[in-house]
Structure formats: structure tokens, C-alpha cells
């Protein structure tokens, strides 16, 4: 997949929009032999002392 064209497709725009709404980060890695999508999910460690 051509990374330069990745933001033009409706499907890719939908992925980016949903990620934005969910506070996720999308990374597209597209070397000549394939494409991978990395989705980063924020993690907050809340320590509770009970």
C-alpha cells in the first residue's frame, strides 16, 4: 500500500476517525513487501491503596 495515498481512502479515513474518537494512535508501516497497522492504546496506571 502506498503510504502517501493511505489518507485518501474512505476506509482509512474511517479508521483514523475512530482512533481519534477513542484516543488511539495509528501508525501505518508500508514497506514494499506488505503493510502493517500499529494501534497504540494509552495506558494509565492508577494505584489505589485499599
PQR file of N, CA, C, O and H, with PARSE charges and radii, in Angstrom:
ATOM      1  N   UNK A   1       0.854  -1.179   0.000 -0.4000 1.5000
ATOM      2  CA  UNK A   1       0.000   0.000   0.000 -0.0000 2.0000
ATOM      3  C   UNK A   1       0.899   1.241   0.000  0.5500 1.7000
ATOM      4  O   UNK A   1       1.897   1.281   0.719 -0.5500 1.4000
ATOM      5  N   UNK A   2       0.560   2.218  -0.777 -0.4000 1.5000
ATOM      6  CA  UNK A   2       1.303   3.471  -0.840 -0.0000 2.0000
ATOM      7  C   UNK A   2       0.900   4.353   0.338  0.5500 1.7000
ATOM      8  O   UNK A   2      -0.247   4.792   0.422 -0.5500 1.4000
ATOM      9  H   UNK A   2      -0.251   2.185  -1.361  0.4000 1.0000
ATOM     10  N   UNK A   3       1.854   4.618   1.261 -0.4000 1.5000
ATOM     11  CA  UNK A   3       1.547   5.432   2.445 -0.0000 2.0000
ATOM     12  C   UNK A   3       1.084   6.832   2.078  0.5500 1.7000
ATOM     13  O   UNK A   3       0.310   7.441   2.817 -0.5500 1.4000
ATOM     14  H   UNK A   3       2.786   4.261   1.192  0.4000 1.0000
ATOM     15  N   UNK A   4       1.542   7.346   0.956 -0.4000 1.5000
ATOM     16  CA  UNK A   4       1.131   8.682   0.539 -0.0000 2.0000
ATOM     17  C   UNK A   4      -0.343   8.731   0.151  0.5500 1.7000
ATOM     18  O   UNK A   4      -0.965   9.793   0.195 -0.5500 1.4000
ATOM     19  H   UNK A   4       2.171   6.851   0.356  0.4000 1.0000
ATOM     20  N   UNK A   5      -0.897   7.592  -0.228 -0.4000 1.5000
ATOM     21  CA  UNK A   5      -2.310   7.524  -0.604 -0.0000 2.0000
ATOM     22  C   UNK A   5      -3.183   7.026   0.544  0.5500 1.7000
ATOM     23  O   UNK A   5      -4.408   6.991   0.423 -0.5500 1.4000
ATOM     24  H   UNK A   5      -0.392   6.729  -0.264  0.4000 1.0000
ATOM     25  N   UNK A   6      -2.568   6.646   1.644 -0.4000 1.5000
ATOM     26  CA  UNK A   6      -3.290   5.994   2.743 -0.0000 2.0000
ATOM     27  C   UNK A   6      -4.355   6.876   3.376  0.5500 1.7000
ATOM     28  O   UNK A   6      -5.327   6.345   3.914 -0.5500 1.4000
ATOM     29  H   UNK A   6      -1.573   6.675   1.742  0.4000 1.0000
ATOM     30  N   UNK A   7      -4.223   8.176   3.340 -0.4000 1.5000
ATOM     31  CA  UNK A   7      -5.208   9.052   3.983 -0.0000 2.0000
ATOM     32  C   UNK A   7      -6.349   9.427   3.046  0.5500 1.7000
ATOM     33  O   UNK A   7      -7.282  10.111   3.468 -0.5500 1.4000
ATOM     34  H   UNK A   7      -3.433   8.608   2.903  0.4000 1.0000
ATOM     35  N   UNK A   8      -6.303   8.999   1.786 -0.4000 1.5000
ATOM     36  CA  UNK A   8      -7.311   9.400   0.815 -0.0000 2.0000
ATOM     37  C   UNK A   8      -8.510   8.458   0.743  0.5500 1.7000
ATOM     38  O   UNK A   8      -9.585   8.865   0.303 -0.5500 1.4000
ATOM     39  H   UNK A   8      -5.545   8.444   1.443  0.4000 1.0000
ATOM     40  N   UNK A   9      -8.341   7.203   1.169 -0.4000 1.5000
ATOM     41  CA  UNK A   9      -9.431   6.245   1.058 -0.0000 2.0000
ATOM     42  C   UNK A   9     -10.443   6.406   2.177  0.5500 1.7000
ATOM     43  O   UNK A   9     -10.091   6.778   3.297 -0.5500 1.4000
ATOM     44  H   UNK A   9      -7.468   6.873   1.526  0.4000 1.0000
ATOM     45  N   UNK A  10     -11.690   6.125   1.871 -0.4000 1.5000
ATOM     46  CA  UNK A  10     -12.762   6.257   2.864 -0.0000 2.0000
ATOM     47  C   UNK A  10     -12.529   5.314   4.037  0.5500 1.7000
ATOM     48  O   UNK A  10     -12.740   5.693   5.189 -0.5500 1.4000
ATOM     49  H   UNK A  10     -11.975   5.823   0.962  0.4000 1.0000
ATOM     50  N   UNK A  11     -12.094   4.090   3.754 -0.4000 1.5000
ATOM     51  CA  UNK A  11     -11.862   3.113   4.820 -0.0000 2.0000
ATOM     52  C   UNK A  11     -10.762   3.588   5.772  0.5500 1.7000
ATOM     53  O   UNK A  11     -10.912   3.505   6.991 -0.5500 1.4000
ATOM     54  H   UNK A  11     -11.922   3.781   2.819  0.4000 1.0000
ATOM     55  N   UNK A  12      -9.675   4.078   5.219 -0.4000 1.5000
ATOM     56  CA  UNK A  12      -8.567   4.560   6.050 -0.0000 2.0000
ATOM     57  C   UNK A  12      -8.999   5.795   6.832  0.5500 1.7000
ATOM     58  O   UNK A  12      -8.643   5.934   8.002 -0.5500 1.4000
ATOM     59  H   UNK A  12      -9.553   4.146   4.228  0.4000 1.0000
ATOM     60  N   UNK A  13      -9.758   6.692   6.210 -0.4000 1.5000
ATOM     61  CA  UNK A  13     -10.257   7.873   6.925 -0.0000 2.0000
ATOM     62  C   UNK A  13     -11.139   7.451   8.087  0.5500 1.7000
ATOM     63  O   UNK A  13     -11.092   8.068   9.151 -0.5500 1.4000
ATOM     64  H   UNK A  13     -10.047   6.579   5.260  0.4000 1.0000
ATOM     65  N   UNK A  14     -11.943   6.411   7.904 -0.4000 1.5000
ATOM     66  CA  UNK A  14     -12.809   5.902   8.951 -0.0000 2.0000
ATOM     67  C   UNK A  14     -11.975   5.338  10.112  0.5500 1.7000
ATOM     68  O   UNK A  14     -12.312   5.549  11.277 -0.5500 1.4000
ATOM     69  H   UNK A  14     -11.981   5.910   7.039  0.4000 1.0000
ATOM     70  N   UNK A  15     -10.904   4.634   9.797 -0.4000 1.5000
ATOM     71  CA  UNK A  15     -10.014   4.099  10.840 -0.0000 2.0000
ATOM     72  C   UNK A  15      -9.406   5.237  11.645  0.5500 1.7000
ATOM     73  O   UNK A  15      -9.394   5.193  12.875 -0.5500 1.4000
ATOM     74  H   UNK A  15     -10.630   4.463   8.851  0.4000 1.0000
ATOM     75  N   UNK A  16      -8.902   6.257  10.956 -0.4000 1.5000
ATOM     76  CA  UNK A  16      -8.306   7.399  11.651 -0.0000 2.0000
ATOM     77  C   UNK A  16      -9.337   8.127  12.520  0.5500 1.7000
ATOM     78  O   UNK A  16      -9.026   8.526  13.642 -0.5500 1.4000
ATOM     79  H   UNK A  16      -8.912   6.292   9.957  0.4000 1.0000
ATOM     80  N   UNK A  17     -10.544   8.299  12.017 -0.4000 1.5000
ATOM     81  CA  UNK A  17     -11.600   8.996  12.762 -0.0000 2.0000
ATOM     82  C   UNK A  17     -11.963   8.222  14.027  0.5500 1.7000
ATOM     83  O   UNK A  17     -12.071   8.807  15.105 -0.5500 1.4000
ATOM     84  H   UNK A  17     -10.796   7.974  11.105  0.4000 1.0000
ATOM     85  N   UNK A  18     -12.151   6.912  13.899 -0.4000 1.5000
ATOM     86  CA  UNK A  18     -12.491   6.094  15.069 -0.0000 2.0000
ATOM     87  C   UNK A  18     -11.360   6.084  16.089  0.5500 1.7000
ATOM     88  O   UNK A  18     -11.603   6.110  17.296 -0.5500 1.4000
ATOM     89  H   UNK A  18     -12.063   6.437  13.024  0.4000 1.0000
ATOM     90  N   UNK A  19     -10.129   6.045  15.603 -0.4000 1.5000
ATOM     91  CA  UNK A  19      -8.980   6.081  16.508 -0.0000 2.0000
ATOM     92  C   UNK A  19      -8.945   7.407  17.257  0.5500 1.7000
ATOM     93  O   UNK A  19      -8.686   7.440  18.460 -0.5500 1.4000
ATOM     94  H   UNK A  19      -9.931   6.024  14.623  0.4000 1.0000
ATOM     95  N   UNK A  20      -9.205   8.489  16.549 -0.4000 1.5000
ATOM     96  CA  UNK A  20      -9.210   9.808  17.176 -0.0000 2.0000
ATOM     97  C   UNK A  20     -10.294   9.900  18.248  0.5500 1.7000
ATOM     98  O   UNK A  20     -10.053  10.435  19.330 -0.5500 1.4000
ATOM     99  H   UNK A  20      -9.416   8.462  15.572  0.4000 1.0000
ATOM    100  N   UNK A  21     -11.474   9.389  17.956 -0.4000 1.5000
ATOM    101  CA  UNK A  21     -12.569   9.427  18.921 -0.0000 2.0000
ATOM    102  C   UNK A  21     -12.267   8.595  20.168  0.5500 1.7000
ATOM    103  O   UNK A  21     -12.767   8.891  21.253 -0.5500 1.4000
ATOM    104  H   UNK A  21     -11.670   8.955  17.076  0.4000 1.0000
ATOM    105  N   UNK A  22     -11.454   7.560  20.009 -0.4000 1.5000
ATOM    106  CA  UNK A  22     -11.130   6.663  21.118 -0.0000 2.0000
ATOM    107  C   UNK A  22      -9.788   6.980  21.762  0.5500 1.7000
ATOM    108  O   UNK A  22      -9.327   6.235  22.627 -0.5500 1.4000
ATOM    109  H   UNK A  22     -11.048   7.320  19.128  0.4000 1.0000
ATOM    110  N   UNK A  23      -9.155   8.076  21.351 -0.4000 1.5000
ATOM    111  CA  UNK A  23      -7.859   8.493  21.882 -0.0000 2.0000
ATOM    112  C   UNK A  23      -6.781   7.439  21.621  0.5500 1.7000
ATOM    113  O   UNK A  23      -5.968   7.145  22.497 -0.5500 1.4000
ATOM    114  H   UNK A  23      -9.529   8.681  20.648  0.4000 1.0000
ATOM    115  N   UNK A  24      -6.779   6.870  20.406 -0.4000 1.5000
ATOM    116  CA  UNK A  24      -5.785   5.887  19.998 -0.0000 2.0000
ATOM    117  C   UNK A  24      -4.849   6.518  18.979  0.5500 1.7000
ATOM    118  O   UNK A  24      -5.182   7.527  18.358 -0.5500 1.4000
ATOM    119  H   UNK A  24      -7.440   7.108  19.694  0.4000 1.0000
ATOM    120  N   UNK A  25      -3.683   5.921  18.813 -0.4000 1.5000
ATOM    121  CA  UNK A  25      -2.726   6.396  17.820 -0.0000 2.0000
ATOM    122  C   UNK A  25      -2.538   5.292  16.782  0.5500 1.7000
ATOM    123  O   UNK A  25      -2.300   4.138  17.138 -0.5500 1.4000
ATOM    124  H   UNK A  25      -3.413   5.101  19.317  0.4000 1.0000
ATOM    125  N   UNK A  26      -2.643   5.643  15.507 -0.4000 1.5000
ATOM    126  CA  UNK A  26      -2.477   4.701  14.398 -0.0000 2.0000
ATOM    127  C   UNK A  26      -1.154   4.987  13.699  0.5500 1.7000
ATOM    128  O   UNK A  26      -0.851   6.131  13.360 -0.5500 1.4000
ATOM    129  H   UNK A  26      -2.836   6.581  15.218  0.4000 1.0000
ATOM    130  N   UNK A  27      -0.368   3.928  13.488 -0.4000 1.5000
ATOM    131  CA  UNK A  27       0.880   4.031  12.734 -0.0000 2.0000
ATOM    132  C   UNK A  27       0.777   3.039  11.578  0.5500 1.7000
ATOM    133  O   UNK A  27       0.498   1.859  11.789 -0.5500 1.4000
ATOM    134  H   UNK A  27      -0.614   2.999  13.764  0.4000 1.0000
ATOM    135  N   UNK A  28       1.001   3.522  10.363 -0.4000 1.5000
ATOM    136  CA  UNK A  28       0.984   2.650   9.195 -0.0000 2.0000
ATOM    137  C   UNK A  28       2.418   2.461   8.729  0.5500 1.7000
ATOM    138  O   UNK A  28       3.129   3.427   8.453 -0.5500 1.4000
ATOM    139  H   UNK A  28       1.228   4.481  10.192  0.4000 1.0000
ATOM    140  N   UNK A  29       2.834   1.189   8.644 -0.4000 1.5000
ATOM    141  CA  UNK A  29       4.158   0.847   8.154 -0.0000 2.0000
ATOM    142  C   UNK A  29       3.954   0.068   6.865  0.5500 1.7000
ATOM    143  O   UNK A  29       3.349  -1.004   6.870 -0.5500 1.4000
ATOM    144  H   UNK A  29       2.256   0.405   8.868  0.4000 1.0000
ATOM    145  N   UNK A  30       4.460   0.609   5.756 -0.4000 1.5000
ATOM    146  CA  UNK A  30       4.180   0.000   4.464 -0.0000 2.0000
ATOM    147  C   UNK A  30       5.448  -0.140   3.624  0.5500 1.7000
ATOM    148  O   UNK A  30       5.644   0.607   2.665 -0.5500 1.4000
ATOM    149  H   UNK A  30       4.952   1.479   5.752  0.4000 1.0000
ATOM    150  N   UNK A  31       6.317  -1.102   3.983 -0.4000 1.5000
ATOM    151  CA  UNK A  31       7.467  -1.377   3.122 -0.0000 2.0000
ATOM    152  C   UNK A  31       6.989  -2.094   1.855  0.5500 1.7000
ATOM    153  O   UNK A  31       5.816  -2.459   1.770 -0.5500 1.4000
ATOM    154  H   UNK A  31       6.158  -1.709   4.762  0.4000 1.0000
ATOM    155  N   UNK A  32       7.855  -2.301   0.887 -0.4000 1.5000
ATOM    156  CA  UNK A  32       7.428  -2.923  -0.377 -0.0000 2.0000
ATOM    157  C   UNK A  32       6.817  -4.326  -0.235  0.5500 1.7000
ATOM    158  O   UNK A  32       6.086  -4.767  -1.122 -0.5500 1.4000
ATOM    159  H   UNK A  32       8.807  -2.005   0.956  0.4000 1.0000
ATOM    160  N   UNK A  33       7.104  -5.026   0.860 -0.4000 1.5000
ATOM    161  CA  UNK A  33       6.625  -6.410   0.971 -0.0000 2.0000
ATOM    162  C   UNK A  33       5.342  -6.571   1.780  0.5500 1.7000
ATOM    163  O   UNK A  33       4.962  -7.706   2.070 -0.5500 1.4000
ATOM    164  H   UNK A  33       7.698  -4.668   1.581  0.4000 1.0000
ATOM    165  N   UNK A  34       4.662  -5.502   2.154 -0.4000 1.5000
ATOM    166  CA  UNK A  34       3.410  -5.621   2.900 -0.0000 2.0000
ATOM    167  C   UNK A  34       3.106  -4.381   3.716  0.5500 1.7000
ATOM    168  O   UNK A  34       3.889  -3.431   3.733 -0.5500 1.4000
ATOM    169  H   UNK A  34       4.971  -4.580   1.918  0.4000 1.0000
ATOM    170  N   UNK A  35       1.976  -4.392   4.388 -0.4000 1.5000
ATOM    171  CA  UNK A  35       1.535  -3.243   5.180 -0.0000 2.0000
ATOM    172  C   UNK A  35       1.131  -3.721   6.564  0.5500 1.7000
ATOM    173  O   UNK A  35       0.469  -4.748   6.707 -0.5500 1.4000
ATOM    174  H   UNK A  35       1.340  -5.163   4.374  0.4000 1.0000
ATOM    175  N   UNK A  36       1.534  -2.970   7.579 -0.4000 1.5000
ATOM    176  CA  UNK A  36       1.084  -3.279   8.934 -0.0000 2.0000
ATOM    177  C   UNK A  36       0.523  -2.013   9.568  0.5500 1.7000
ATOM    178  O   UNK A  36       0.975  -0.901   9.293 -0.5500 1.4000
ATOM    179  H   UNK A  36       2.072  -2.136   7.463  0.4000 1.0000
ATOM    180  N   UNK A  37      -0.470  -2.214  10.421 -0.4000 1.5000
ATOM    181  CA  UNK A  37      -1.074  -1.133  11.175 -0.0000 2.0000
ATOM    182  C   UNK A  37      -0.751  -1.362  12.640  0.5500 1.7000
ATOM    183  O   UNK A  37      -0.981  -2.450  13.167 -0.5500 1.4000
ATOM    184  H   UNK A  37      -0.837  -3.117  10.644  0.4000 1.0000
ATOM    185  N   UNK A  38      -0.225  -0.353  13.292 -0.4000 1.5000
ATOM    186  CA  UNK A  38       0.050  -0.417  14.720 -0.0000 2.0000
ATOM    187  C   UNK A  38      -0.926   0.521  15.400  0.5500 1.7000
ATOM    188  O   UNK A  38      -1.032   1.692  15.037 -0.5500 1.4000
ATOM    189  H   UNK A  38      -0.038   0.531  12.864  0.4000 1.0000
ATOM    190  N   UNK A  39      -1.633   0.004  16.380 -0.4000 1.5000
ATOM    191  CA  UNK A  39      -2.595   0.805  17.137 -0.0000 2.0000
ATOM    192  C   UNK A  39      -2.075   0.925  18.552  0.5500 1.7000
ATOM    193  O   UNK A  39      -1.952  -0.072  19.264 -0.5500 1.4000
ATOM    194  H   UNK A  39      -1.547  -0.948  16.675  0.4000 1.0000
ATOM    195  N   UNK A  40      -1.768   2.147  18.962 -0.4000 1.5000
ATOM    196  CA  UNK A  40      -1.276   2.395  20.315 -0.0000 2.0000
ATOM    197  C   UNK A  40      -2.432   2.843  21.196  0.5500 1.7000
ATOM    198  O   UNK A  40      -3.172   3.767  20.858 -0.5500 1.4000
ATOM    199  H   UNK A  40      -1.868   2.957  18.384  0.4000 1.0000
ATOM    200  N   UNK A  41      -2.573   2.171  22.328 -0.4000 1.5000
ATOM    201  CA  UNK A  41      -3.643   2.447  23.279 -0.0000 2.0000
ATOM    202  C   UNK A  41      -3.013   3.062  24.520  0.5500 1.7000
ATOM    203  O   UNK A  41      -2.132   2.453  25.127 -0.5500 1.4000
ATOM    204  H   UNK A  41      -1.972   1.420  22.602  0.4000 1.0000
ATOM    205  N   UNK A  42      -3.446   4.257  24.908 -0.4000 1.5000
ATOM    206  CA  UNK A  42      -2.868   4.864  26.115 -0.0000 2.0000
ATOM    207  C   UNK A  42      -3.226   4.047  27.349  0.5500 1.7000
ATOM    208  O   UNK A  42      -4.328   3.510  27.459 -0.5500 1.4000
ATOM    209  H   UNK A  42      -4.162   4.752  24.415  0.4000 1.0000
ATOM    210  N   UNK A  43      -2.290   3.965  28.261 -0.4000 1.5000
ATOM    211  CA  UNK A  43      -2.493   3.215  29.485 -0.0000 2.0000
ATOM    212  C   UNK A  43      -2.128   4.102  30.661  0.5500 1.7000
ATOM    213  O   UNK A  43      -1.031   4.655  30.732 -0.5500 1.4000
ATOM    214  H   UNK A  43      -1.395   4.401  28.172  0.4000 1.0000
ATOM    215  N   UNK A  44      -3.052   4.220  31.559 -0.4000 1.5000
ATOM    216  CA  UNK A  44      -2.787   4.974  32.775 -0.0000 2.0000
ATOM    217  C   UNK A  44      -2.821   4.007  33.946  0.5500 1.7000
ATOM    218  O   UNK A  44      -3.814   3.309  34.149 -0.5500 1.4000
ATOM    219  H   UNK A  44      -3.943   3.770  31.501  0.4000 1.0000
ATOM    220  N   UNK A  45      -1.758   3.963  34.703 -0.4000 1.5000
ATOM    221  CA  UNK A  45      -1.682   3.093  35.850 -0.0000 2.0000
ATOM    222  C   UNK A  45      -2.126   3.870  37.075  0.5500 1.7000
ATOM    223  O   UNK A  45      -1.429   4.766  37.550 -0.5500 1.4000
ATOM    224  H   UNK A  45      -0.951   4.530  34.537  0.4000 1.0000
ATOM    225  N   UNK A  46      -3.281   3.515  37.569 -0.4000 1.5000
ATOM    226  CA  UNK A  46      -3.815   4.177  38.756 -0.0000 2.0000
ATOM    227  C   UNK A  46      -3.639   3.252  39.938  0.5500 1.7000
ATOM    228  O   UNK A  46      -4.285   2.207  40.019 -0.5500 1.4000
ATOM    229  H   UNK A  46      -3.847   2.787  37.183  0.4000 1.0000
ATOM    230  N   UNK A  47      -2.761   3.636  40.860 -0.4000 1.5000
ATOM    231  CA  UNK A  47      -2.550   2.837  42.061 -0.0000 2.0000
ATOM    232  C   UNK A  47      -3.543   3.249  43.120  0.5500 1.7000
ATOM    233  O   UNK A  47      -3.655   4.424  43.471 -0.5500 1.4000
ATOM    234  H   UNK A  47      -2.237   4.485  40.794  0.4000 1.0000
ATOM    235  N   UNK A  48      -4.255   2.273  43.618 -0.4000 1.5000
ATOM    236  CA  UNK A  48      -5.222   2.530  44.679 -0.0000 2.0000
ATOM    237  C   UNK A  48      -4.787   1.757  45.918  0.5500 1.7000
ATOM    238  O   UNK A  48      -4.564   0.548  45.857 -0.5500 1.4000
ATOM    239  H   UNK A  48      -4.164   1.319  43.333  0.4000 1.0000
ATOM    240  N   UNK A  49      -4.670   2.438  47.009 -0.4000 1.5000
ATOM    241  CA  UNK A  49      -4.337   1.780  48.263 -0.0000 2.0000
ATOM    242  C   UNK A  49      -5.625   1.517  49.034  0.5500 1.7000
ATOM    243  O   UNK A  49      -6.315   2.451  49.442 -0.5500 1.4000
ATOM    244  H   UNK A  49      -4.851   3.421  47.059  0.4000 1.0000
ATOM    245  N   UNK A  50      -5.942   0.254  49.229 -0.4000 1.5000
ATOM    246  CA  UNK A  50      -7.153  -0.116  49.951 -0.0000 2.0000
ATOM    247  C   UNK A  50      -6.809  -0.681  51.278  0.5500 1.7000
ATOM    248  O   UNK A  50      -7.700  -1.054  52.040 -0.5500 1.4000
ATOM    249  H   UNK A  50      -5.382  -0.505  48.898  0.4000 1.0000
TER
END
